[in-house]
Amino acid sequence: MIDLLVVGGGPAGLATAIHAALAGFDVVVAEPRPAPVDKACGEGLMPGAVRALDALGVKVPGHPLLGIRYVDAVGERRAEAVFRTGHG
Ligand SMILES: Cc1cc2nc3c(=O)[nH]c(=O)nc-3n(C[C@H](O)[C@H](O)[C@H](O)COP(=O)(O)OP(=O)(O)OC[C@H]3O[C@@H](n4cnc5c(N)ncnc54)[C@H](O)[C@@H]3O)c2cc1C
C-alpha cells in the first residue's frame, strides 16, 4: 500500500513526490509520457527555482543567469532587471 499517488510527472508533481519521499512516504508518480518528459521550455530557471531544486538535492546544470530581460516582438521596448538574490 502506497502513502501518496501523484498524478502528473511535471515539475510540480515531481517536486511533490521528492518532498514526500524525503519525508519517508512511499510515493508513486503516474505519468503517461515516457521519461524524460519532454515539454516546451526556455530552459531558464528563476533564482527561487534554483534554490528550491538545490534544497531537494537536484543539481541544475547550465550557465548562471544574472538577470532577466523582456523584449517585445520588434525589439523596440524592453524591460530588464538584475536578480537581487542569487542567480538563475
Ligand atoms: C513555451 C514555454 C516555455 C517555458 N519556459 C520555461 C522556462 O524557461 N522556465 C520555467 O521555469 N518554466 C517555463 N515554462 C513554464 C513551465 O513549463 C511550467 O510552469 C511547468 O511545466 C508547470 O509544471 P506543472 O508540473 O504544474 O505542469 P506540467 O509541466 O504541465 O506537468 C503536468 C504533467 O501531468 C501529466 N498529466 C496530464 N494529465 C494527466 C493525467 N490525466 N494523468 C496522469 N498524468 C497527467 C502531463 O503529461 C504532464 O507531464 C514554459 C512554458 C511554456 C509553454
Ligand as a Chemical Component Dictionary entry (heavy atoms), coordinates in Angstrom:
data_LIG
# 
_chem_comp.id                   LIG 
_chem_comp.type                 NON-POLYMER 
_chem_comp.pdbx_formal_charge   0 
_chem_comp.three_letter_code    LIG 
# 
loop_
_chem_comp_atom.comp_id 
_chem_comp_atom.atom_id 
_chem_comp_atom.alt_atom_id 
_chem_comp_atom.type_symbol 
_chem_comp_atom.charge 
_chem_comp_atom.model_Cartn_x 
_chem_comp_atom.model_Cartn_y 
_chem_comp_atom.model_Cartn_z 
_chem_comp_atom.pdbx_ordinal 
LIG C1  C1  C 0 6.813  27.687 -24.312 1  
LIG C2  C2  C 0 7.036  27.556 -22.829 2  
LIG C3  C3  C 0 8.281  27.859 -22.315 3  
LIG C4  C4  C 0 8.511  27.764 -20.938 4  
LIG N1  N1  N 0 9.746  28.064 -20.453 5  
LIG C5  C5  C 0 10.006 27.945 -19.133 6  
LIG C6  C6  C 0 11.298 28.214 -18.617 7  
LIG O1  O1  O 0 12.240 28.540 -19.338 8  
LIG N2  N2  N 0 11.486 28.081 -17.280 9  
LIG C7  C7  C 0 10.473 27.698 -16.427 10 
LIG O2  O2  O 0 10.730 27.588 -15.213 11 
LIG N3  N3  N 0 9.240  27.448 -16.892 12 
LIG C8  C8  C 0 8.980  27.563 -18.219 13 
LIG N4  N4  N 0 7.711  27.312 -18.694 14 
LIG C9  C9  C 0 6.663  27.022 -17.718 15 
LIG C10 C10 C 0 6.732  25.595 -17.280 16 
LIG O3  O3  O 0 6.750  24.730 -18.398 17 
LIG C11 C11 C 0 5.504  25.326 -16.382 18 
LIG O4  O4  O 0 5.419  26.291 -15.352 19 
LIG C12 C12 C 0 5.623  23.954 -15.745 20 
LIG O5  O5  O 0 5.745  22.939 -16.724 21 
LIG C13 C13 C 0 4.366  23.677 -14.897 22 
LIG O6  O6  O 0 4.596  22.460 -14.242 23 
LIG P1  P1  P 0 3.410  21.555 -13.776 24 
LIG O7  O7  O 0 4.010  20.347 -13.126 25 
LIG O8  O8  O 0 2.439  22.363 -12.989 26 
LIG O9  O9  O 0 2.617  21.143 -15.112 27 
LIG P2  P2  P 0 3.107  20.325 -16.402 28 
LIG O10 O10 O 0 4.554  20.573 -16.719 29 
LIG O11 O11 O 0 2.084  20.603 -17.440 30 
LIG O12 O12 O 0 3.006  18.806 -15.947 31 
LIG C14 C14 C 0 1.785  18.128 -15.870 32 
LIG C15 C15 C 0 2.055  16.651 -16.147 33 
LIG O13 O13 O 0 0.849  15.943 -15.889 34 
LIG C16 C16 C 0 0.704  14.954 -16.888 35 
LIG N5  N5  N 0 -0.724 14.662 -16.971 36 
LIG C17 C17 C 0 -1.701 15.415 -17.516 37 
LIG N6  N6  N 0 -2.890 14.811 -17.386 38 
LIG C18 C18 C 0 -2.650 13.639 -16.740 39 
LIG C19 C19 C 0 -3.483 12.570 -16.317 40 
LIG N7  N7  N 0 -4.812 12.588 -16.525 41 
LIG N8  N8  N 0 -2.912 11.532 -15.682 42 
LIG C20 C20 C 0 -1.571 11.492 -15.446 43 
LIG N9  N9  N 0 -0.744 12.468 -15.842 44 
LIG C21 C21 C 0 -1.273 13.541 -16.476 45 
LIG C22 C22 C 0 1.289  15.559 -18.153 46 
LIG O14 O14 O 0 1.715  14.551 -19.062 47 
LIG C23 C23 C 0 2.454  16.368 -17.600 48 
LIG O15 O15 O 0 3.690  15.664 -17.625 49 
LIG C24 C24 C 0 7.460  27.378 -20.068 50 
LIG C25 C25 C 0 6.206  27.064 -20.599 51 
LIG C26 C26 C 0 5.995  27.136 -21.972 52 
LIG C27 C27 C 0 4.631  26.771 -22.523 53 
# 
loop_
_chem_comp_bond.comp_id 
_chem_comp_bond.atom_id_1 
_chem_comp_bond.atom_id_2 
_chem_comp_bond.value_order 
_chem_comp_bond.pdbx_ordinal 
LIG C1  C2  SING 1  
LIG C2  C3  SING 2  
LIG C2  C26 DOUB 3  
LIG C3  C4  DOUB 4  
LIG C4  N1  SING 5  
LIG C4  C24 SING 6  
LIG N1  C5  DOUB 7  
LIG C5  C6  SING 8  
LIG C5  C8  SING 9  
LIG C6  O1  DOUB 10 
LIG C6  N2  SING 11 
LIG N2  C7  SING 12 
LIG C7  O2  DOUB 13 
LIG C7  N3  SING 14 
LIG N3  C8  DOUB 15 
LIG C8  N4  SING 16 
LIG N4  C9  SING 17 
LIG N4  C24 SING 18 
LIG C9  C10 SING 19 
LIG C10 O3  SING 20 
LIG C10 C11 SING 21 
LIG C11 O4  SING 22 
LIG C11 C12 SING 23 
LIG C12 O5  SING 24 
LIG C12 C13 SING 25 
LIG C13 O6  SING 26 
LIG O6  P1  SING 27 
LIG P1  O7  DOUB 28 
LIG P1  O8  SING 29 
LIG P1  O9  SING 30 
LIG O9  P2  SING 31 
LIG P2  O10 DOUB 32 
LIG P2  O11 SING 33 
LIG P2  O12 SING 34 
LIG O12 C14 SING 35 
LIG C14 C15 SING 36 
LIG C15 O13 SING 37 
LIG C15 C23 SING 38 
LIG O13 C16 SING 39 
LIG C16 N5  SING 40 
LIG C16 C22 SING 41 
LIG N5  C17 SING 42 
LIG N5  C21 SING 43 
LIG C17 N6  DOUB 44 
LIG N6  C18 SING 45 
LIG C18 C19 SING 46 
LIG C18 C21 DOUB 47 
LIG C19 N7  SING 48 
LIG C19 N8  DOUB 49 
LIG N8  C20 SING 50 
LIG C20 N9  DOUB 51 
LIG N9  C21 SING 52 
LIG C22 O14 SING 53 
LIG C22 C23 SING 54 
LIG C23 O15 SING 55 
LIG C24 C25 DOUB 56 
LIG C25 C26 SING 57 
LIG C26 C27 SING 58 
# 
